[in-house]
Amino acid sequence: MKKIIFGISLACAIFFGANSHAASTLKVGASPTPHAEMLQEAARILQPSGVTLDIIEYSDYVQPNVALDSKDLDANFFQHKPYLDDFNAQKGTKLSSMGPVHYEPFGIYGGKCKDLGKLRKGAIVAVPNDATNEGRALLLLQDKGLIKLDKKSGLTATGRDIIENPLDLRIEEIEAPQLVRALPDVDIAVINGNYAILGGLNVAEALAIEAADSMAASTYANVLAVRAGEEARPELKALYEALASPELAKFMKDKYVGAVLPAAHK
């Protein structure tokens, strides 16, 4: 866990005449890429308001929610709404979304095969092995005409829901963080945007990516999470406004070149 502090001190905020929001510091948990990087940019946008961010990086997806629930954090930024809802149901927490910020499109990346039109019969296709991400991966393969899924499966699809597989593709389930490493050993792999970034892949070289208007893109947008009942706190609203701002959208597009894209904000 790593801590980064951005912003201006209370004294400086008062001295320079902070305006629309009372000077305060928010402790925000985040995964390193791209979330902590986006929060660093949001901190710069927030400076005139006197709101300071104390950004604490986490390497897992459990502790940021535990810390938020126990009031060690004011907010966190690392997860999509389905994960947040499932965490609340499983752990009995009462965490809430301030709203969507961005989504990280899944891409199909070439390993031994560099052209989907030349994918061989019996090709090996690597997909994430967790339920949420495997469904997204299979939907993308379906969108590209490679397989057909049972209509009842939707975002929870697994290999068992494939009802048509004309190329007899071999679906291999691999832990999501290992997909980039496995790429040279498979024909193609379906990889989440953040792992593609960490693995040094260029989304512009993906053989296909999720459409911006796809069911997955809207469903799995990453959100700013807070404790239920605190959504109206002015400093938290200011933070969400910064994350949903045109300046932050430009930062995403410039820095991540399609691997991280702005979501439709509420």
Salt bridges, closest charged atoms under 4 A:
GLU41 OE1 - ARG44 NE 3.29
GLU57 OE1 - LYS2 NZ 3.69
ASP74 OD1 - ARG233 NH2 3.38
ASP85 OD1 - LYS81 NZ 3.03
GLU104 OE2 - HIS35 NE2 3.62
GLU104 OE2 - HIS102 NE2 2.93
GLU164 OE2 - LYS148 NZ 3.98
GLU172 OE2 - ARG170 NH2 3.87
ASP187 OD2 - ARG120 NH2 3.04
GLU210 OE1 - ARG136 NH2 2.58
GLU230 OE2 - ARG227 NE 3.18
GLU230 OE1 - ARG233 NH1 2.92
GLU235 OE2 - ARG233 NH2 2.89
ASP254 OD2 - LYS250 NZ 2.60
